[in-house]
Amino acid sequence: MDTLVYQNQLELLGHDLQKGLHAAFEEARLLVRCGRRHQQLLVLVQHPANVPLPEPEVFGTLEALLYRAEALGYLTEFKSDEAVVLPVRLFLRFTGHKQPYATQALQLDVQRVTQPFDRAASSAWAAASGAAASDSWAYGESPSDGSEAIPEDVALGSGATEPTPRIDSEDEAIAQSYSPYSSADDIPPRAIPFTTRLADFATEPEMEPQAATTVRPRRRRGFSSSLASAGLAAAVLTGGIGGYALSRPCVIGECVPLQTAQQLNFEAAQTIDSPASAQDVVNAYDQIMESIYWLSTIPAWSSHYDDAQALIQVYGDNASVLERVVLAQRFAWSAAEKSQDPPHPLVAWREIQQLWQEAIAQLRQVQTDNPVYDLARTKLEEYEANLTMIERRIRIEIQAQDRVKEARQVAKVAEAQDGIAIAVNSLREATATWQTAVSYLADVPRTTMAHAEAQQLLALYGPQLETVRRRLMEEEVAAAAYDRALAFAAEAQQAEQRDQWSQAIGQWQQALGQVESAPANTSQFSQMQPLVPAYRAAIERAQSQLANSMTMQTVQADLESICGGATPICTHRPTAQGVEVRMTDAYRNALEQATSQQTGAGWGTVDTTSPTYSSVRMGQMNPLLRAIAAVGKTSGLPIELYNADGSLFGVYDPDVEGYVPSLTQ
């Protein structure tokens, strides 16, 4: 049998038993859960300690309700086809306690469900089958074997209480769409989810101390819920089986169970004529089922027995007409309750999806001639919309989980890239990979279960992304500085070639500044360090050249004043060693003429080799030689003086402050 369907059968049984106990003990806050263990049906009843219950009557009511449940078909899935009896164990426990204070074993005769309920006979039958030892449990006694403990798989938590479905504001619109009820009037006042994992309930809220008041079962429609006990008492008073038989209902006088059943069926028929909601169908179904129960209490020796059996068949047919809507409603309520407080794990959404599918499947089987067909079609549209919403939730959850999985895989790649990344390009790849992982996680909707895991991973991946981003930024700054330094150095060299030494100095200084600004913890930093001394030396060289250039400009101006005039006597130009001055032909001719006149010789007849000629000639040149010497001394530059024919006359050496034949002397 499908696990979910089996679980829902237990829930339906628990709901039926709880509803019956609430009808009998209105003042008690009861919580009923059912489970199964080793072919034995387990029923746990929990209630506050300040509202004591009469144990025998509670156990008796539960036994009657279980026979009624068998008549309704609630126990079909819990017994084998050949089974004659169904073993049952009942537990009573105070809210907040771990162990029950009373327990009782039953052996339900599942082949005689139409016979009247006889608590005395049932207890005697149970004792004859070996269950008498458990009677002591009903009053809180603990058997030596410890078998009174509630099995863990069906036990309510020690602080269990009835859960109250609620809707978080965040998902209110979606959660409301899960509701199987059209309006607040549709929701049954005692509708709560049922489960076989009874330990999942929340803690019982604290209550103000109240005086302990034993809750007694109430009478309904004139027929006591402990009618079986009354029958037993009558049997004892009459002293025989015949007296007991006469004490059974519908044997003497009017037949109250038959009247009650007919009234309940009539009320159900009126409700079905114009059901306003699915809950009306559920209420009508419950009324029909209750009427069948009352009919089943009429004994075989009653004159009303045949009528009761015929009505059971008719009412059963009526109930089967409504059964699809009732089951759909219960599946829908279970799905709606389980949908509260999202997000949920994917397995929970799939369970909710299956519940909606079960509800829809039930409604689709409602025939067109069914009196509740129109209502079923309306609910079918609602449930299909809810199923679509759940399936969308499942897709979103799957996508969210896939995103987290992809983010983990991408992060592994990013970690590998980050570990070996040094240069800008490799760091850019690592940064992009980390960014992808973070983006995947940021896309996970906060309405999914995967969102929490995504946030945890973001707390890990985010700082790593920031670290690699910082490293990338530093490497980019260093690389840009390196490129700019090389560009400035190239411009400085071009300025030197143009003898633009001031501009060259500025470019070299810019290049040095870029090198020194590179972050120290980057790969470019080590490559740029050799440039620092080279650029500093270039700056010093350019500064020296600038000083020489400025000195040369002064020398050139001074020589221009010496050599210039209407008839230039010399020319000048800078050289690698200093300055070159060449006497002009005009100066040479003038010098020759002046020398000839002074020596009294005619032009062209002078003996240039004579001492007199040389002495006179030097005297004529002294003004020029002294002027050139003054320029050389002031500038500190050597000045080479050449004759008009290009022969070296002499060199002024500032180191000796005089003329020498050549600088090499």
C-alpha positions as CSV (number, residue, x, y, z in Angstrom):
1,M,0.0,0.0,0.0
2,D,1.3,3.5,-0.8
3,T,2.9,5.1,2.2
4,L,1.1,8.4,1.8
5,V,-2.3,6.7,1.4
6,Y,-1.6,4.5,4.4
7,Q,-0.6,7.5,6.4
8,N,-3.8,9.4,5.4
9,Q,-5.9,6.4,6.5
10,L,-4.3,6.7,9.9
11,E,-5.1,10.4,9.9
12,L,-8.7,9.8,8.9
13,L,-9.1,7.3,11.7
14,G,-7.5,9.7,14.2
15,H,-9.8,12.5,13.0
16,D,-12.9,10.3,13.4
17,L,-11.9,9.2,16.9
18,Q,-11.0,12.7,18.0
19,K,-14.3,14.0,16.7
20,G,-16.2,11.3,18.5
21,L,-14.4,12.0,21.8
22,H,-15.0,15.7,21.5
23,A,-18.7,15.0,21.1
24,A,-18.6,12.9,24.3
25,F,-16.3,15.1,26.3
26,E,-16.9,18.7,25.2
27,E,-14.8,20.4,27.9
28,A,-11.6,18.4,27.4
29,R,-8.9,19.6,25.0
30,L,-8.2,16.2,23.5
31,L,-5.7,15.3,20.9
32,V,-5.9,11.9,19.3
33,R,-3.2,10.2,17.2
34,C,-3.1,6.8,15.6
35,G,-0.2,4.5,14.6
36,R,0.6,1.0,13.7
37,R,3.2,-1.4,15.0
38,H,3.6,-5.1,14.5
39,Q,0.0,-5.6,13.3
40,Q,-1.3,-3.7,16.3
41,L,-3.3,-0.5,16.0
42,L,-2.1,2.1,18.5
43,V,-4.4,5.0,19.7
44,L,-3.0,7.8,21.9
45,V,-5.3,10.3,23.7
46,Q,-3.6,13.3,25.3
47,H,-5.3,16.0,27.4
48,P,-4.3,18.7,29.9
49,A,-3.6,17.4,33.5
50,N,-6.0,20.0,35.0
51,V,-8.9,18.4,33.1
52,P,-9.1,14.8,34.3
53,L,-11.1,12.3,32.4
54,P,-12.9,9.2,33.6
55,E,-10.7,6.5,32.3
56,P,-13.3,3.6,32.0
57,E,-15.7,5.9,30.1
58,V,-13.0,7.2,27.8
59,F,-11.8,3.7,27.0
60,G,-15.4,2.5,26.6
61,T,-16.1,5.4,24.2
62,L,-13.0,4.7,22.2
63,E,-14.0,1.0,21.9
64,A,-17.4,2.0,20.6
65,L,-15.9,4.5,18.2
66,L,-13.5,1.9,16.9
67,Y,-16.4,-0.5,16.2
68,R,-18.1,2.4,14.4
69,A,-14.9,3.1,12.5
70,E,-14.9,-0.5,11.4
71,A,-18.4,-0.1,10.2
72,L,-17.4,3.0,8.2
73,G,-14.5,1.1,6.6
74,Y,-11.7,3.1,8.4
75,L,-10.0,-0.1,9.7
76,T,-10.0,-2.0,6.4
77,E,-6.4,-1.2,5.6
78,F,-5.1,-2.3,9.1
79,K,-6.3,-5.9,9.1
80,S,-5.7,-8.9,6.9
81,D,-8.5,-10.4,4.9
82,E,-8.6,-13.6,7.0
83,A,-8.3,-11.7,10.4
84,V,-11.0,-12.3,12.9
85,V,-9.8,-9.8,15.5
86,L,-7.8,-6.6,15.3
87,P,-5.4,-6.1,18.3
88,V,-5.6,-2.5,19.6
89,R,-3.8,-0.7,22.4
90,L,-5.2,2.5,23.9
91,F,-3.1,5.1,25.8
92,L,-4.1,8.0,28.0
93,R,-1.5,10.7,28.7
94,F,-1.3,14.1,30.3
95,T,0.0,16.9,28.1
96,G,3.7,17.5,28.8
97,H,4.3,14.0,30.1
98,K,6.4,11.4,28.3
99,Q,4.7,8.3,29.6
100,P,0.9,7.4,29.7
101,Y,-0.9,7.2,33.0
102,A,-3.3,4.6,31.7
103,T,-3.5,2.0,28.9
104,Q,-5.8,-0.7,27.8
105,A,-5.6,-3.6,25.3
106,L,-8.5,-4.5,23.1
107,Q,-9.3,-7.2,20.6
108,L,-11.8,-5.9,18.1
109,D,-14.1,-8.5,16.7
110,V,-14.0,-7.2,13.1
111,Q,-16.5,-9.8,11.8
112,R,-19.3,-8.7,14.1
113,V,-19.4,-5.0,13.6
114,T,-23.2,-4.9,13.1
115,Q,-23.8,-6.4,16.6
116,P,-24.5,-4.1,19.5
117,F,-21.5,-3.0,21.5
118,D,-21.1,-4.8,24.8
119,R,-18.2,-3.5,26.9
120,A,-18.5,-6.2,29.5
121,A,-18.5,-8.9,26.8
122,S,-15.7,-7.3,25.0
123,S,-13.6,-7.0,28.1
124,A,-14.3,-10.6,29.0
125,W,-13.4,-11.7,25.5
126,A,-10.2,-9.8,25.7
127,A,-9.4,-11.4,29.0
128,A,-10.1,-14.8,27.6
129,S,-7.6,-14.1,24.7
130,G,-4.8,-13.2,27.1
131,A,-5.4,-9.5,27.4
132,A,-6.7,-9.5,31.0
133,A,-3.2,-8.7,32.3
134,S,-3.5,-5.3,30.7
135,D,-6.6,-4.3,32.7
136,S,-4.3,-3.0,35.5
137,W,-2.9,-0.5,33.1
138,A,-6.2,1.4,33.0
139,Y,-5.5,2.9,36.4
140,G,-1.9,3.9,36.0
141,E,-0.2,0.7,37.2
142,S,3.0,-0.1,35.4
143,P,3.5,-3.8,34.4
144,S,6.8,-5.3,35.1
145,D,7.8,-5.7,31.5
146,G,7.5,-2.0,30.8
147,S,5.2,-2.6,27.8
148,E,3.1,0.5,28.8
149,A,5.7,2.7,27.1
150,I,4.4,4.4,23.9
151,P,6.3,3.4,20.8
152,E,8.6,6.2,19.7
153,D,7.3,6.1,16.1
154,V,3.7,7.0,17.3
155,A,4.4,9.0,20.4
156,L,3.4,12.6,20.8
157,G,6.2,14.9,22.0
158,S,6.2,15.5,25.7
159,G,5.0,19.0,25.2
160,A,2.7,18.3,22.3
161,T,-0.4,20.3,21.7
162,E,-2.8,20.8,18.8
163,P,-1.0,22.8,16.1
164,T,-2.6,25.9,14.7
165,P,-2.1,26.6,11.0
166,R,-0.8,30.0,10.2
167,I,0.3,32.0,7.2
168,D,3.4,34.1,7.2
169,S,2.9,37.6,5.7
170,E,5.7,36.9,3.2
171,D,3.9,34.1,1.4
172,E,0.4,35.0,2.4
173,A,-0.9,35.3,-1.1
174,I,0.5,32.0,-2.2
175,A,-0.4,30.2,1.0
176,Q,-4.0,31.4,0.9
177,S,-4.3,29.9,-2.6
178,Y,-3.5,26.5,-1.1
179,S,-6.6,26.5,1.1
180,P,-9.2,23.9,0.2
181,Y,-12.0,26.0,1.5
182,S,-13.8,28.8,-0.3
183,S,-14.2,30.9,2.7
184,A,-13.7,31.0,6.4
185,D,-17.0,29.3,6.9
186,D,-15.8,26.2,5.1
187,I,-13.0,25.5,7.6
188,P,-14.1,22.9,10.2
189,P,-13.6,24.3,13.7
190,R,-11.6,21.2,14.8
191,A,-9.9,20.6,11.5
192,I,-6.3,19.8,12.2
193,P,-3.7,17.7,10.3
194,F,-3.1,14.1,11.3
195,T,0.2,12.2,11.1
196,T,1.7,8.9,12.2
197,R,4.8,10.8,13.4
198,L,3.2,12.1,16.5
199,A,6.4,13.4,18.1
200,D,6.4,16.3,15.6
201,F,3.9,18.4,17.5
202,A,4.7,21.7,19.2
203,T,4.9,22.3,22.9
204,E,1.6,22.7,24.8
205,P,1.2,26.4,25.7
206,E,1.1,27.3,29.4
207,M,-2.4,27.6,30.9
208,E,-3.6,29.3,34.0
209,P,-4.1,26.9,36.9
210,Q,-7.6,25.6,37.1
211,A,-9.4,23.4,39.6
212,A,-9.3,19.8,38.4
213,T,-12.8,18.9,37.2
214,T,-13.6,15.5,35.9
215,V,-15.2,15.7,32.5
216,R,-18.2,13.5,32.1
217,P,-19.5,12.4,28.7
218,R,-22.6,14.3,27.5
219,R,-25.8,12.7,26.2
220,R,-26.7,13.3,22.6
221,R,-30.2,13.0,21.1
222,G,-31.3,11.2,24.2
223,F,-28.9,8.3,23.7
224,S,-26.0,7.9,26.1
225,S,-22.5,7.3,24.7
226,S,-22.2,4.8,27.6
227,L,-25.3,3.0,26.6
228,A,-23.4,-0.3,26.6
229,S,-22.4,0.2,30.2
230,A,-26.1,0.8,31.1
231,G,-27.0,-2.4,29.3
232,L,-24.4,-4.2,31.3
233,A,-25.8,-2.8,34.6
234,A,-29.3,-3.9,33.5
235,A,-28.0,-7.4,32.8
236,V,-26.5,-7.6,36.3
237,L,-29.8,-6.4,37.9
238,T,-32.0,-8.9,36.1
239,G,-29.5,-11.6,36.8
240,G,-29.2,-13.3,33.4
241,I,-28.7,-13.0,29.7
242,G,-32.3,-12.6,29.0
243,G,-32.4,-9.5,31.2
244,Y,-29.4,-8.1,29.4
245,A,-31.0,-8.7,26.0
246,L,-34.2,-6.9,27.1
247,S,-32.0,-4.0,28.2
248,R,-30.5,-3.5,24.7
249,P,-31.9,-0.5,22.6
250,C,-34.9,-1.0,20.3
251,V,-36.0,-4.2,22.1
252,I,-38.8,-2.8,24.3
253,G,-40.5,0.5,23.5
254,E,-39.5,3.1,21.0
255,C,-36.3,2.7,19.0
256,V,-34.3,5.9,19.7
257,P,-31.2,4.9,17.6
258,L,-33.5,4.3,14.6
259,Q,-35.2,7.7,15.1
260,T,-31.8,9.4,15.5
261,A,-30.4,7.8,12.4
262,Q,-33.4,8.9,10.3
263,Q,-33.2,12.4,11.6
264,L,-29.5,12.6,10.9
265,N,-30.0,11.3,7.3
266,F,-32.9,13.8,6.8
267,E,-30.6,16.7,7.9
268,A,-27.9,15.4,5.6
269,A,-30.3,15.3,2.6
270,Q,-31.4,18.9,3.2
271,T,-27.7,20.0,3.3
272,I,-26.9,18.1,0.1
273,D,-29.9,19.8,-1.7
274,S,-28.0,23.1,-1.9
275,P,-24.4,22.7,-0.5
276,A,-22.8,26.1,-0.1
277,S,-19.3,24.7,0.4
278,A,-17.3,21.5,0.4
279,Q,-17.5,21.5,4.2
280,D,-21.3,21.2,3.9
281,V,-20.7,17.9,2.0
282,V,-18.3,16.8,4.7
283,N,-20.8,17.6,7.4
284,A,-23.6,15.7,5.5
285,Y,-21.3,12.8,5.0
286,D,-20.5,12.7,8.7
287,Q,-24.2,12.8,9.5
288,I,-24.9,9.8,7.2
289,M,-22.0,7.9,8.8
290,E,-23.3,8.7,12.2
291,S,-26.7,7.5,11.3
292,I,-25.2,4.2,10.0
293,Y,-23.5,3.9,13.4
294,W,-26.7,4.3,15.3
295,L,-28.4,1.8,13.0
296,S,-25.5,-0.7,13.7
297,T,-26.3,-0.6,17.4
298,I,-29.7,-2.1,16.9
299,P,-29.4,-5.8,18.0
300,A,-30.4,-8.7,15.8
301,W,-33.2,-9.7,18.1
302,S,-34.9,-6.3,17.8
303,S,-38.0,-6.0,15.7
304,H,-36.4,-3.0,14.1
305,Y,-33.3,-5.0,13.0
306,D,-34.3,-5.7,9.4
307,D,-35.4,-2.1,8.9
308,A,-32.0,-1.0,10.3
309,Q,-30.1,-3.3,8.0
310,A,-32.0,-2.0,5.0
311,L,-31.4,1.6,5.9
312,I,-27.7,0.8,6.5
313,Q,-27.5,-0.3,2.8
314,V,-29.4,2.8,1.6
315,Y,-27.4,5.2,3.8
316,G,-24.2,3.5,2.7
317,D,-25.1,4.1,-0.9
318,N,-25.9,7.8,-0.1
319,A,-22.5,8.1,1.7
320,S,-20.6,6.6,-1.3
321,V,-22.1,9.3,-3.4
322,L,-20.4,11.9,-1.2
323,E,-17.3,10.0,-0.4
324,R,-15.2,11.3,-3.3
325,V,-15.8,14.9,-2.2
326,V,-15.1,14.1,1.4
327,L,-11.9,12.4,0.7
328,A,-10.9,15.2,-1.7
329,Q,-11.6,17.7,1.1
330,R,-9.5,15.8,3.6
331,F,-6.6,15.5,1.2
332,A,-6.9,19.2,0.4
333,W,-6.9,20.2,4.0
334,S,-3.9,18.1,4.7
335,A,-2.1,19.6,1.7
336,A,-3.1,23.1,2.7
337,E,-1.9,22.6,6.3
338,K,1.4,21.1,5.2
339,S,1.9,24.1,2.9
340,Q,2.0,26.6,5.8
341,D,5.2,28.3,7.0
342,P,7.2,27.9,3.8
343,P,9.8,27.3,2.6
344,H,9.8,23.5,2.8
345,P,12.2,20.8,1.7
346,L,11.7,19.4,-1.8
347,V,10.4,16.1,-0.4
348,A,7.7,18.0,1.5
349,W,6.6,19.9,-1.6
350,R,6.3,16.6,-3.5
351,E,4.2,15.1,-0.7
352,I,2.0,18.2,-0.9
353,Q,1.8,17.8,-4.6
354,Q,0.7,14.2,-4.2
355,L,-2.0,15.2,-1.8
356,W,-3.4,17.8,-4.2
357,Q,-3.2,15.1,-7.0
358,E,-5.1,12.7,-4.7
359,A,-7.8,15.4,-4.0
360,I,-8.1,16.2,-7.8
361,A,-8.3,12.5,-8.6
362,Q,-11.2,12.1,-6.2
363,L,-13.1,15.0,-7.6
364,R,-12.6,13.9,-11.2
365,Q,-14.5,10.7,-10.3
366,V,-17.7,12.6,-9.3
367,Q,-20.3,11.8,-12.0
368,T,-22.4,14.4,-13.7
369,D,-25.6,13.0,-12.0
370,N,-24.1,13.4,-8.6
371,P,-26.0,16.1,-6.5
372,V,-22.7,17.7,-5.6
373,Y,-21.3,17.7,-9.1
374,D,-21.3,21.4,-9.6
375,L,-19.6,22.0,-6.3
376,A,-17.0,19.3,-7.2
377,R,-16.2,21.0,-10.5
378,T,-15.7,24.3,-8.7
379,K,-13.4,22.7,-6.2
380,L,-11.6,20.9,-9.0
381,E,-10.7,24.2,-10.6
382,E,-9.5,25.5,-7.3
383,Y,-7.4,22.4,-6.5
384,E,-5.9,22.3,-10.0
385,A,-4.8,25.9,-9.5
386,N,-3.3,25.0,-6.2
387,L,-1.5,22.0,-7.8
388,T,-0.1,24.3,-10.5
389,M,1.1,26.6,-7.7
390,I,2.8,23.7,-5.9
391,E,4.4,22.4,-9.1
392,R,5.7,25.9,-9.7
393,R,7.1,25.8,-6.1
394,I,8.8,22.5,-6.9
395,R,10.3,23.9,-10.1
396,I,11.6,26.9,-8.2
397,E,13.0,24.7,-5.4
398,I,14.7,22.5,-8.0
399,Q,16.2,25.4,-9.8
400,A,17.4,26.9,-6.5
401,Q,19.1,23.7,-5.5
402,D,20.6,23.5,-9.0
403,R,21.9,27.0,-8.6
404,V,23.5,26.2,-5.3
405,K,25.1,23.1,-6.8
406,E,26.4,25.0,-9.8
407,A,27.8,27.7,-7.4
408,R,29.7,25.1,-5.5
409,Q,31.2,23.7,-8.7
410,V,32.1,27.1,-10.0
411,A,33.7,28.1,-6.7
412,K,36.0,25.1,-6.9
413,V,37.2,26.3,-10.3
414,A,37.6,29.8,-8.9
415,E,39.7,28.5,-6.0
416,A,42.0,26.7,-8.4
417,Q,42.4,29.8,-10.5
418,D,42.9,32.0,-7.5
419,G,45.7,29.9,-6.2
420,I,47.8,30.3,-9.3
421,A,46.7,33.7,-10.5
422,I,49.5,36.3,-10.6
423,A,49.2,38.4,-13.7
424,V,46.3,40.7,-14.6
425,N,44.8,38.3,-17.1
426,S,44.7,35.3,-14.8
427,L,43.4,37.4,-11.9
428,R,40.6,38.7,-14.2
429,E,39.6,35.1,-15.0
430,A,39.6,34.2,-11.3
431,T,37.5,37.3,-10.5
432,A,35.0,36.5,-13.2
433,T,34.7,33.0,-12.0
434,W,34.1,34.1,-8.3
435,Q,31.6,36.6,-9.6
436,T,29.7,33.9,-11.4
437,A,29.5,31.7,-8.3
438,V,28.3,34.7,-6.2
439,S,25.7,35.6,-8.8
440,Y,24.3,32.1,-8.8
441,L,23.8,32.3,-5.1
442,A,22.3,35.8,-5.2
443,D,19.7,34.5,-7.6
444,V,18.4,31.9,-5.2
445,P,14.9,33.1,-4.1
446,R,14.5,33.6,-0.4
447,T,11.3,31.7,-0.4
448,T,13.2,28.4,-1.0
449,M,14.9,26.0,1.4
450,A,18.1,26.4,-0.7
451,H,18.2,30.1,0.2
452,A,19.6,29.4,3.7
453,E,22.5,27.4,2.2
454,A,23.0,30.0,-0.5
455,Q,23.4,32.7,2.2
456,Q,25.9,30.5,4.1
457,L,28.0,30.1,0.9
458,L,27.7,33.8,0.1
459,A,29.3,34.5,3.5
460,L,32.2,32.4,2.4
461,Y,32.5,33.3,-1.3
462,G,31.8,37.0,-0.9
463,P,35.1,37.8,1.0
464,Q,37.1,35.7,-1.4
465,L,35.6,37.6,-4.3
466,E,36.6,40.9,-2.7
467,T,40.1,39.6,-2.0
468,V,40.7,38.7,-5.6
469,R,39.1,41.9,-6.8
470,R,41.6,43.9,-4.6
471,R,44.5,41.9,-6.0
472,L,43.3,42.5,-9.5
473,M,43.0,46.2,-8.9
474,E,46.5,46.4,-7.5
475,E,47.9,44.4,-10.4
476,E,46.1,46.7,-12.8
477,V,47.4,49.8,-11.1
478,A,50.9,48.3,-11.2
479,A,50.6,47.3,-14.9
480,A,49.3,50.7,-15.8
481,A,52.1,52.4,-13.9
482,Y,54.7,50.3,-15.7
483,D,53.2,51.1,-19.1
484,R,53.2,54.8,-18.3
485,A,56.7,54.7,-17.0
486,L,57.9,53.2,-20.3
487,A,56.0,55.8,-22.3
488,F,57.5,58.7,-20.3
489,A,61.0,57.3,-20.7
490,A,60.6,57.1,-24.5
491,E,59.4,60.7,-24.6
492,A,62.4,61.7,-22.5
493,Q,64.8,60.1,-24.9
494,Q,63.2,61.8,-27.8
495,A,63.6,65.2,-26.0
496,E,67.3,64.4,-25.5
497,Q,67.8,63.8,-29.2
498,R,66.3,67.3,-29.8
499,D,68.6,68.7,-27.0
500,Q,65.4,69.7,-25.1
501,W,67.0,68.9,-21.8
502,S,64.4,70.6,-19.6
503,Q,61.7,68.6,-21.2
504,A,63.8,65.4,-21.0
505,I,64.3,66.0,-17.3
506,G,60.5,66.3,-16.7
507,Q,59.8,63.1,-18.7
508,W,62.4,61.2,-16.8
509,Q,61.0,62.4,-13.5
510,Q,57.4,61.3,-14.5
511,A,58.8,57.9,-15.5
512,L,60.5,57.5,-12.1
513,G,57.3,58.6,-10.3
514,Q,55.3,55.9,-12.0
515,V,57.8,53.2,-11.1
516,E,57.9,54.2,-7.5
517,S,54.0,54.4,-7.2
518,A,53.5,50.7,-8.1
519,P,52.1,48.6,-5.2
520,A,54.8,46.5,-3.5
521,N,52.8,43.2,-3.4
522,T,52.3,43.0,-7.1
523,S,54.0,40.9,-9.8
524,Q,55.0,44.1,-11.7
525,F,56.8,45.6,-8.7
526,S,59.8,43.3,-9.1
527,Q,60.0,44.0,-12.8
528,M,60.0,47.7,-12.2
529,Q,62.7,47.9,-9.6
530,P,65.7,47.9,-12.0
531,L,64.2,50.9,-13.7
532,V,64.5,53.1,-10.6
533,P,68.4,53.5,-10.7
534,A,68.3,53.8,-14.5
535,Y,65.8,56.5,-14.4
536,R,67.6,58.4,-11.7
537,A,70.9,58.3,-13.6
538,A,69.1,59.5,-16.7
539,I,67.7,62.4,-14.7
540,E,71.2,63.3,-13.5
541,R,72.6,63.1,-17.0
542,A,69.9,65.3,-18.4
543,Q,70.3,67.8,-15.7
544,S,74.1,67.9,-16.5
545,Q,73.3,68.3,-20.2
546,L,70.9,71.1,-19.3
547,A,73.6,72.9,-17.4
548,N,76.0,72.5,-20.3
549,S,73.4,73.7,-22.7
550,M,72.7,76.8,-20.7
551,T,76.5,77.5,-20.4
552,M,76.9,77.0,-24.1
553,Q,74.2,79.5,-24.8
554,T,76.1,82.1,-22.8
555,V,79.4,81.2,-24.6
556,Q,77.7,81.5,-27.9
557,A,76.4,84.9,-27.0
558,D,79.8,86.1,-25.8
559,L,81.6,84.8,-28.9
560,E,79.0,86.3,-31.1
561,S,79.8,89.7,-29.6
562,I,83.5,89.1,-30.2
563,C,83.3,87.6,-33.7
564,G,80.4,89.6,-35.1
565,G,80.2,93.0,-36.5
566,A,80.0,94.5,-40.0
567,T,82.9,92.3,-41.1
568,P,83.0,89.2,-38.9
569,I,86.4,88.2,-37.8
570,C,85.6,84.7,-36.8
571,T,82.9,82.1,-36.6
572,H,82.1,79.7,-33.8
573,R,80.2,76.5,-33.1
574,P,79.8,74.1,-30.1
575,T,81.6,70.7,-30.2
576,A,81.6,67.7,-28.0
577,Q,84.6,69.0,-26.1
578,G,83.7,72.6,-26.0
579,V,83.7,75.4,-28.6
580,E,85.5,75.8,-32.0
581,V,86.4,79.3,-33.2
582,R,87.6,79.8,-36.8
583,M,89.2,83.1,-38.0
584,T,87.7,84.4,-41.2
585,D,89.6,85.2,-44.4
586,A,88.7,88.8,-43.9
587,Y,90.4,88.8,-40.5
588,R,93.4,87.0,-41.9
589,N,93.7,89.6,-44.7
590,A,93.3,92.5,-42.3
591,L,95.8,90.9,-40.0
592,E,98.4,90.5,-42.8
593,Q,97.9,94.0,-44.0
594,A,98.3,95.4,-40.5
595,T,101.4,93.3,-39.9
596,S,103.0,94.5,-43.2
597,Q,102.4,98.1,-42.5
598,Q,103.9,97.8,-39.1
599,T,107.0,96.0,-40.4
600,G,107.3,98.5,-43.4
601,A,107.2,95.7,-45.8
602,G,105.0,95.8,-48.9
603,W,101.9,93.6,-49.2
604,G,102.9,90.3,-50.3
605,T,106.7,90.8,-49.7
606,V,106.6,90.1,-45.9
607,D,108.8,87.2,-44.7
608,T,106.3,85.4,-42.5
609,T,109.0,83.2,-41.1
610,S,110.9,86.1,-39.6
611,P,110.7,86.6,-35.8
612,T,109.7,90.2,-36.4
613,Y,106.7,89.1,-38.4
614,S,105.6,86.7,-35.8
615,S,105.9,89.1,-33.0
616,V,104.0,91.8,-34.8
617,R,101.3,89.4,-35.9
618,M,100.7,88.2,-32.3
619,G,100.5,91.7,-31.1
620,Q,97.7,92.3,-33.7
621,M,95.9,89.1,-32.5
622,N,96.1,89.7,-28.8
623,P,92.8,91.5,-28.5
624,L,91.0,88.5,-30.0
625,L,93.0,86.0,-28.0
626,R,92.3,87.7,-24.7
627,A,88.6,88.0,-25.5
628,I,88.4,84.3,-26.4
629,A,90.4,83.4,-23.2
630,A,88.0,85.4,-21.1
631,V,85.1,83.5,-22.5
632,G,86.8,80.1,-21.9
633,K,87.8,81.0,-18.4
634,T,84.3,82.2,-17.5
635,S,82.5,79.2,-18.9
636,G,85.1,76.6,-18.0
637,L,84.9,75.2,-21.5
638,P,88.0,74.6,-23.8
639,I,88.0,76.7,-26.9
640,E,89.8,75.6,-30.0
641,L,91.0,78.4,-32.3
642,Y,91.6,77.7,-35.9
643,N,93.3,79.8,-38.7
644,A,91.3,80.8,-41.7
645,D,92.9,77.9,-43.6
646,G,91.6,75.4,-41.0
647,S,95.0,74.8,-39.3
648,L,94.9,74.8,-35.5
649,F,96.2,78.0,-34.1
650,G,95.8,76.8,-30.4
651,V,93.5,75.8,-27.7
652,Y,92.4,77.7,-24.6
653,D,92.5,75.3,-21.7
654,P,90.5,76.6,-18.7
655,D,92.4,74.2,-16.4
656,V,95.7,75.9,-17.2
657,E,94.1,79.3,-17.9
658,G,96.0,79.7,-21.1
659,Y,96.5,78.5,-24.7
660,V,98.1,75.3,-25.5
661,P,99.0,73.8,-28.8
662,S,96.2,71.2,-28.3
663,L,94.2,69.6,-25.4
664,T,96.2,66.5,-25.7
665,Q,99.4,68.3,-24.7
